[in-house]
Amino acid sequence: MSDEFDPASRDARGRAVPSGRLSRMGVFGKLAGGVAGGVIAEGARRIADGQRPKMSDLLLTPGNIGRVADQLSHLRGAAMKLGQMISMDAGDFLPPELTQILGRLRDRAHHMPPAQLQQVLAREWGKDWRRRFARFEAGPFAAASIGQVHRARTHDGRDLAIKVQYPGVRDSIDSDVDNVATLLRVSGLLPKSIDIAPLLVEAKRQLHEEADYIREGRQLARFGTLLADDPDYRVPILDAEFSSANVLAMSFIDAVPIESLETAEQGVRDAAMRKLIALVLRELFDFGLMQTDPNFANYRYEPATGRLVLLDFGATRTVSDGTAEAYRALLGSGLANDRDAVRDAAISAGFLGFAAVEQHRVLVDRMIDIVLAEMNRAGPFDFGDRAFVGVLREQGMVMAADRDTWHVPPVDTLFVQRKISGTALLAARLKARIDVRSMIGAALTYRDVSASYTPETSGGD
């Protein structure tokens, strides 16, 4: 048997997760102290040079960026997850310093050292849990913000991927969210005038759901049913025997990271992204159910079949009819190349606030015109051509400078847009060329009733 936890198998990224509330608060305290020390040192240096630095300039130094990224990746859990979420949602429009912090978080998942993993699994399966497997690989093949994934084989030959939640993650979600919000506040990156309390409540609720592996197992099974007859996708099969609130077991599917297609032929990249965009449209308009975490690690690719392998359904949530109709109106207006209708639909959907439109009407219309020009250009849309994003960023920064008009969209819209934005980022990474206009047009005029998700047919949540 190869299930021994050999210390030699640890790599440099094995780092125990602070699981108690006090220990996690201690990490935040250490972070605050280190950042404060960095501010004092940098401030003294700049004043000595005759400068009058702003607080935000002192906070966002390379040294402090490194401190924040390192400590949040050490905490894992909600602290790291929030950073990843923000970077996926608004990466093109964040200050470059903050983008650097959050980008580093996406690549910094440490895993539990073997002794801590042993303790976690002994609590879940009993101290003799190793006897239940013919093979259990001590080193995880994936590590993320909430858990890490191991490969195992049962005595009857089931090849499994087993996701193990980091200890203390669920209990620390509320305090982690509050602490990260405080860090954003004191950095000056969030204006004091904007009320993010409702968003924090929703973030906590969503993260508690993502940390509930029993719930995720149900969502995994739902998507398996919804896509069972579709040859373009493959969903792992839940293994209930080894699953619990803190461990999620499923069939192991041998596939490659979706990012590995960067070097594939153009047709392969285009086909993969076409399938993913089609899935997003089905989730929004047909299923009424969406996996809202677009992290690239949640998609893999089977080279032999061309199928997309879908992973991690913890962030799955229902899409209300109102949200779907808001997107239907927005996209329909875009296809009609109607600027006024797009603006009205964006306000109705909550993308734009009335104050922003009143104060920056010319700027808003200019940005809409840029989007419409790209959306209605003849032929496939080239996601690799990002020139227009820079123009939008410049326009958006002007509006962002007017903090009195900042606006938080409805929570449901934020989560759906998170999936759409993340999918677009992946398409850009692969430099895909897709006739998105025709795909959207078809989605707006066709609803696959037979595949539609309803609580009655799918068991509710």
Wavefront OBJ file of the C-alpha trace (Angstrom):
o trace
v 0.000 0.000 0.000
v 1.231 3.518 -0.798
v -0.884 5.387 1.685
v 1.870 6.273 4.161
v 2.260 9.960 4.944
v 5.960 10.281 4.259
v 7.395 13.646 5.409
v 9.779 13.492 2.478
v 6.812 13.767 0.123
v 6.099 17.306 1.347
v 7.130 20.141 -0.914
v 7.969 23.656 0.185
v 4.334 24.692 -0.039
v 3.156 22.389 2.748
v 2.060 24.754 5.505
v -0.309 24.099 8.394
v -3.630 25.933 8.197
v -4.379 28.127 11.252
v -7.641 26.507 12.353
v -8.569 28.315 15.577
v -10.159 31.758 15.719
v -7.353 33.169 17.852
v -4.624 31.767 15.630
v -6.301 33.209 12.511
v -6.753 36.579 14.241
v -3.083 36.393 15.087
v -2.201 36.096 11.400
v -4.313 39.164 10.611
v -2.647 40.978 13.500
v 0.782 40.031 12.174
v -0.270 41.224 8.732
v -1.522 44.560 10.070
v 1.649 45.056 12.070
v 3.870 44.230 9.130
v 1.953 46.548 6.805
v 2.059 49.343 9.388
v 5.805 48.904 9.751
v 6.181 49.036 5.994
v 4.116 52.230 5.839
v 6.268 53.928 8.482
v 9.524 52.924 6.812
v 8.389 53.902 3.323
v 6.867 57.158 4.596
v 10.083 58.142 6.333
v 12.091 57.380 3.195
v 9.847 59.459 0.945
v 9.665 62.385 3.359
v 13.456 62.364 3.550
v 13.466 62.637 -0.229
v 11.248 65.700 -0.012
v 8.030 63.947 -1.079
v 4.545 64.216 0.454
v 3.218 60.717 -0.145
v -0.452 59.700 0.023
v -1.457 56.928 2.410
v -2.567 54.681 -0.479
v 0.920 55.014 -2.020
v 2.514 53.939 1.243
v 0.184 50.969 1.678
v 0.576 49.566 -1.833
v 4.350 49.177 -1.900
v 5.948 45.987 -3.272
v 6.892 44.956 0.267
v 3.364 45.326 1.591
v 1.939 43.605 -1.475
v 4.133 40.616 -0.668
v 3.042 40.628 2.987
v -0.653 40.656 2.111
v -0.372 37.900 -0.509
v 1.730 35.671 1.741
v -0.477 35.953 4.831
v -3.787 35.553 2.997
v -2.443 32.462 1.222
v -1.331 31.141 4.633
v -4.844 31.598 6.015
v -6.535 30.053 2.984
v -10.284 29.757 3.508
v -12.515 32.782 3.052
v -9.630 35.254 3.227
v -7.911 33.741 0.192
v -11.175 32.982 -1.590
v -12.309 36.607 -1.444
v -9.054 37.750 -2.986
v -9.417 35.243 -5.800
v -13.045 36.248 -6.381
v -12.222 39.944 -6.653
v -9.345 39.313 -9.039
v -11.530 37.206 -11.345
v -14.427 39.672 -11.234
v -12.642 42.949 -11.830
v -9.075 42.129 -12.802
v -9.118 44.404 -15.835
v -10.295 47.428 -13.870
v -8.430 47.237 -10.555
v -5.415 49.370 -9.648
v -2.316 47.494 -10.870
v -0.963 47.135 -7.323
v -4.117 45.412 -6.089
v -4.225 43.265 -9.224
v -0.708 42.113 -8.367
v -1.722 41.085 -4.838
v -4.776 39.187 -5.991
v -3.029 37.622 -8.963
v -0.415 36.188 -6.659
v -3.162 34.700 -4.494
v -4.440 32.654 -7.438
v -1.042 30.942 -7.678
v -0.223 30.556 -3.987
v -2.261 27.697 -2.591
v -0.247 25.912 0.106
v -1.376 22.441 1.146
v -1.671 20.894 4.596
v 1.385 19.049 5.872
v 0.830 15.267 6.197
v 0.361 15.291 9.985
v -2.485 17.789 9.772
v -4.082 15.879 6.895
v -3.891 12.672 8.959
v -5.720 14.365 11.838
v -8.468 15.680 9.572
v -9.134 12.317 7.892
v -8.980 10.403 11.177
v -11.772 12.628 12.478
v -13.838 12.017 9.344
v -13.237 8.323 8.690
v -11.754 6.923 11.915
v -8.143 6.241 12.825
v -7.952 3.117 10.630
v -9.208 4.906 7.517
v -6.159 3.880 5.453
v -7.330 0.257 5.491
v -10.327 1.267 3.379
v -8.092 2.092 0.411
v -5.816 0.045 -1.782
v -3.960 3.294 -2.459
v -4.141 6.840 -1.143
v -1.717 9.463 -2.425
v -0.507 11.576 0.490
v 0.513 14.476 -1.713
v -2.448 16.423 -3.144
v -2.593 16.959 -6.892
v -4.543 20.185 -6.374
v -4.740 22.717 -3.533
v -7.061 25.709 -3.424
v -8.542 28.193 -0.973
v -10.980 25.904 0.873
v -9.585 22.411 0.388
v -7.043 20.177 -1.315
v -7.604 17.153 -3.556
v -6.029 13.690 -3.314
v -6.182 10.706 -5.610
v -7.164 7.353 -4.147
v -8.208 3.855 -5.214
v -10.596 1.597 -3.324
v -10.151 -2.140 -2.932
v -12.914 -2.741 -5.473
v -11.100 -0.604 -8.065
v -12.869 2.770 -7.883
v -10.469 5.537 -8.893
v -11.397 8.588 -6.813
v -10.588 12.260 -6.417
v -11.087 13.195 -2.755
v -11.389 16.825 -1.723
v -10.488 17.464 1.920
v -11.492 20.744 3.539
v -8.909 22.675 5.512
v -9.644 22.608 9.261
v -11.278 25.696 10.710
v -12.360 27.114 7.351
v -16.104 26.958 8.001
v -15.877 28.417 11.513
v -13.690 31.315 10.402
v -15.671 32.495 7.363
v -17.523 35.374 9.041
v -14.481 36.815 10.800
v -12.272 36.364 7.718
v -14.728 38.265 5.526
v -14.927 41.087 8.069
v -11.149 41.255 8.385
v -10.578 41.373 4.625
v -13.213 44.113 4.326
v -11.377 46.065 7.011
v -8.094 45.697 5.121
v -9.757 47.087 1.981
v -11.246 49.958 3.952
v -8.039 51.063 5.665
v -6.155 50.825 2.370
v -8.438 53.510 0.934
v -9.413 51.229 -1.955
v -13.051 51.279 -0.823
v -14.722 54.643 -0.175
v -16.350 55.095 3.219
v -19.547 56.291 1.550
v -20.375 52.993 -0.146
v -22.416 50.494 1.857
v -20.995 47.017 1.313
v -22.754 45.475 4.316
v -25.353 43.625 2.160
v -22.565 42.331 -0.064
v -20.600 41.081 2.934
v -23.683 39.257 4.229
v -24.106 37.553 0.866
v -20.391 36.761 0.606
v -20.552 35.018 3.985
v -23.644 33.063 2.965
v -22.077 32.003 -0.320
v -18.833 30.949 1.336
v -20.691 28.931 3.966
v -22.435 27.119 1.117
v -19.136 26.476 -0.656
v -17.745 24.997 2.563
v -20.680 22.562 2.830
v -19.514 19.522 0.892
v -22.824 17.706 1.370
v -24.518 20.549 -0.495
v -21.807 20.526 -3.156
v -22.328 16.807 -3.639
v -25.986 17.464 -4.432
v -25.041 20.156 -6.938
v -22.494 17.826 -8.531
v -25.208 15.196 -8.987
v -27.617 17.792 -10.440
v -25.203 18.917 -13.105
v -24.389 15.301 -13.856
v -28.084 14.739 -14.567
v -28.538 17.946 -16.584
v -25.564 17.152 -18.837
v -25.791 13.352 -18.870
v -26.829 13.192 -22.529
v -24.555 15.978 -23.796
v -21.385 14.653 -25.476
v -19.530 17.949 -24.978
v -19.222 17.737 -21.196
v -18.236 15.297 -18.512
v -19.107 15.614 -14.817
v -17.537 13.381 -12.121
v -19.800 10.919 -10.303
v -20.360 11.505 -6.594
v -19.048 8.741 -4.312
v -21.329 8.935 -1.279
v -19.420 6.331 0.761
v -16.484 8.639 1.409
v -18.298 11.997 1.336
v -19.290 14.144 4.308
v -19.596 17.810 5.216
v -15.794 18.120 5.172
v -14.785 15.552 2.538
v -16.113 15.229 -0.997
v -15.307 12.076 -2.980
v -15.989 11.659 -6.687
v -14.788 9.658 -9.645
v -11.352 10.662 -10.899
v -11.273 11.816 -14.532
v -7.915 11.915 -16.261
v -7.770 15.230 -18.112
v -5.442 18.182 -18.665
v -5.761 21.767 -17.377
v -7.833 23.957 -19.675
v -4.958 26.469 -19.806
v -2.787 23.854 -21.498
v -4.760 24.559 -24.664
v -2.870 27.847 -25.014
v -0.447 26.051 -27.317
v -3.113 24.033 -29.170
v -4.274 24.752 -32.700
v -6.704 27.618 -33.132
v -9.585 25.274 -33.986
v -9.109 23.279 -30.776
v -9.060 26.420 -28.645
v -12.123 27.801 -30.390
v -14.083 24.554 -30.001
v -13.327 24.312 -26.270
v -14.367 27.904 -25.569
v -17.472 27.566 -27.750
v -18.594 24.695 -25.518
v -17.917 26.683 -22.363
v -19.771 29.777 -23.601
v -22.678 27.579 -24.685
v -22.777 26.116 -21.176
v -22.891 29.575 -19.583
v -25.830 30.525 -21.816
v -27.655 27.299 -20.929
v -27.053 27.862 -17.220
v -28.434 31.387 -17.484
v -31.398 30.889 -19.807
v -32.254 27.171 -19.684
v -31.181 25.586 -16.410
v -31.843 28.501 -14.059
v -28.853 27.065 -12.203
v -25.280 28.322 -12.507
v -21.890 27.303 -11.182
v -20.677 30.841 -10.470
v -16.974 30.227 -9.792
v -15.061 30.639 -13.086
v -11.665 29.729 -11.651
v -9.688 28.164 -14.497
v -8.887 25.147 -12.310
v -12.574 24.204 -12.393
v -12.320 23.240 -16.067
v -10.236 20.483 -17.575
v -10.026 19.043 -21.069
v -10.007 15.506 -22.451
v -7.696 15.570 -25.494
v -8.951 12.232 -26.835
v -12.610 13.270 -26.903
v -12.559 17.067 -26.848
v -14.941 17.030 -23.882
v -14.820 19.622 -21.119
v -14.547 18.177 -17.614
v -16.453 20.299 -15.092
v -15.284 20.455 -11.479
v -16.140 22.222 -8.198
v -19.842 22.938 -7.799
v -19.675 24.575 -4.382
v -20.547 27.996 -5.811
v -23.625 26.735 -7.636
v -26.702 28.913 -7.127
v -30.099 29.351 -8.724
v -30.620 32.137 -11.248
v -33.886 33.976 -10.672
v -36.253 34.609 -13.554
v -35.784 38.338 -12.985
v -32.014 38.122 -13.352
v -32.289 35.983 -16.480
v -34.785 38.404 -18.026
v -32.545 41.361 -17.189
v -29.702 39.715 -19.107
v -32.083 38.816 -21.904
v -33.083 42.485 -22.252
v -29.495 43.703 -22.020
v -28.128 41.255 -24.585
v -31.115 41.707 -26.893
v -30.603 45.464 -26.884
v -26.942 44.915 -27.638
v -27.699 42.698 -30.620
v -30.104 45.387 -31.853
v -27.266 47.927 -31.568
v -29.570 50.210 -29.581
v -27.515 52.396 -27.237
v -30.471 53.914 -25.389
v -32.056 50.504 -24.809
v -28.736 49.108 -23.561
v -28.367 51.994 -21.115
v -31.918 51.544 -19.832
v -31.455 47.773 -19.526
v -28.152 48.248 -17.688
v -29.841 50.540 -15.172
v -32.795 48.163 -14.797
v -30.458 45.203 -14.257
v -28.489 47.163 -11.676
v -25.223 47.310 -13.627
v -25.389 51.099 -13.618
v -26.650 53.422 -10.907
v -28.813 56.435 -11.677
v -26.263 58.787 -10.112
v -23.459 57.533 -12.353
v -25.577 57.966 -15.484
v -26.724 61.446 -14.462
v -23.220 62.628 -13.669
v -21.372 60.871 -16.486
v -23.931 60.416 -19.266
v -21.487 61.237 -22.086
v -18.878 58.861 -20.661
v -21.428 56.073 -20.142
v -22.680 56.395 -23.720
v -19.132 56.383 -25.028
v -18.417 53.126 -23.180
v -21.654 51.570 -24.449
v -20.718 52.546 -27.998
v -17.360 50.768 -27.630
v -19.050 47.596 -26.429
v -21.693 47.727 -29.167
v -19.051 48.204 -31.846
v -17.191 45.117 -30.644
v -20.357 43.086 -30.130
v -21.732 43.781 -33.598
v -18.537 43.481 -35.578
v -18.901 41.051 -38.482
v -17.361 37.603 -38.078
v -16.014 35.788 -35.012
v -15.155 37.830 -31.948
v -11.402 37.747 -31.289
v -11.014 37.429 -27.516
v -7.247 37.761 -27.919
v -7.626 41.337 -29.145
v -7.885 43.236 -25.864
v -7.263 46.757 -27.168
v -10.814 47.867 -26.422
v -10.478 46.725 -22.783
v -7.764 49.307 -22.204
v -10.013 52.021 -23.597
v -12.879 50.900 -21.359
v -10.528 50.831 -18.383
v -9.489 54.437 -18.988
v -13.109 55.540 -19.247
v -14.100 53.489 -16.222
v -11.308 54.928 -14.080
v -12.672 58.420 -14.696
v -16.053 57.316 -13.378
v -14.452 55.382 -10.519
v -12.694 58.547 -9.375
v -16.127 60.009 -8.606
v -16.756 57.917 -5.517
v -20.043 59.633 -4.754
v -21.586 57.760 -7.697
v -20.245 54.308 -6.813
v -22.930 51.659 -7.017
v -23.148 48.032 -5.902
v -25.201 45.888 -8.334
v -27.720 43.335 -7.016
v -26.072 40.297 -5.506
v -27.575 37.835 -8.010
v -26.286 39.951 -10.880
v -22.824 40.094 -9.322
v -22.532 36.314 -9.155
v -23.796 35.760 -12.693
v -21.493 38.468 -14.007
v -18.643 36.844 -12.131
v -19.137 33.708 -14.227
v -19.466 35.660 -17.478
v -16.392 37.805 -16.798
v -14.297 34.818 -15.783
v -15.312 32.944 -18.917
v -14.279 35.930 -21.029
v -10.909 36.028 -19.247
v -10.331 32.364 -20.064
v -11.296 32.984 -23.699
v -8.772 35.814 -23.774
v -6.132 33.538 -22.249
v -6.743 31.011 -25.042
v -7.045 33.763 -27.691
v -10.234 32.122 -28.894
v -12.232 33.383 -31.876
v -15.936 32.737 -31.436
v -19.056 33.906 -33.235
v -20.551 34.985 -29.929
v -23.195 37.125 -31.597
v -24.859 34.133 -33.264
v -24.611 32.073 -30.058
v -26.329 34.814 -28.040
v -28.969 35.263 -30.729
v -29.774 31.559 -30.658
v -29.899 31.503 -26.865
v -32.339 34.405 -26.759
v -34.764 32.738 -29.167
v -34.510 29.122 -28.008
v -35.157 27.538 -24.645
v -34.404 23.867 -24.108
v -37.490 23.017 -22.066
v -36.595 19.370 -21.705
v -33.328 20.219 -19.938
v -34.622 23.086 -17.822
v -33.862 22.898 -14.127
v -36.746 23.208 -11.707
v -36.704 22.622 -7.946
v -39.516 20.092 -8.366
v -37.614 17.899 -10.821
v -34.175 18.349 -9.281
v -34.885 17.960 -5.602
v -34.567 21.537 -4.381
v -31.690 22.756 -2.272
l 1 2 3 4 5 6 7 8 9 10 11 12 13 14 15 16 17 18 19 20 21 22 23 24 25 26 27 28 29 30 31 32 33 34 35 36 37 38 39 40 41 42 43 44 45 46 47 48 49 50 51 52 53 54 55 56 57 58 59 60 61 62 63 64 65 66 67 68 69 70 71 72 73 74 75 76 77 78 79 80 81 82 83 84 85 86 87 88 89 90 91 92 93 94 95 96 97 98 99 100 101 102 103 104 105 106 107 108 109 110 111 112 113 114 115 116 117 118 119 120 121 122 123 124 125 126 127 128 129 130 131 132 133 134 135 136 137 138 139 140 141 142 143 144 145 146 147 148 149 150 151 152 153 154 155 156 157 158 159 160 161 162 163 164 165 166 167 168 169 170 171 172 173 174 175 176 177 178 179 180 181 182 183 184 185 186 187 188 189 190 191 192 193 194 195 196 197 198 199 200 201 202 203 204 205 206 207 208 209 210 211 212 213 214 215 216 217 218 219 220 221 222 223 224 225 226 227 228 229 230 231 232 233 234 235 236 237 238 239 240 241 242 243 244 245 246 247 248 249 250 251 252 253 254 255 256 257 258 259 260 261 262 263 264 265 266 267 268 269 270 271 272 273 274 275 276 277 278 279 280 281 282 283 284 285 286 287 288 289 290 291 292 293 294 295 296 297 298 299 300 301 302 303 304 305 306 307 308 309 310 311 312 313 314 315 316 317 318 319 320 321 322 323 324 325 326 327 328 329 330 331 332 333 334 335 336 337 338 339 340 341 342 343 344 345 346 347 348 349 350 351 352 353 354 355 356 357 358 359 360 361 362 363 364 365 366 367 368 369 370 371 372 373 374 375 376 377 378 379 380 381 382 383 384 385 386 387 388 389 390 391 392 393 394 395 396 397 398 399 400 401 402 403 404 405 406 407 408 409 410 411 412 413 414 415 416 417 418 419 420 421 422 423 424 425 426 427 428 429 430 431 432 433 434 435 436 437 438 439 440 441 442 443 444 445 446 447 448 449 450 451 452 453 454 455 456 457 458 459 460 461
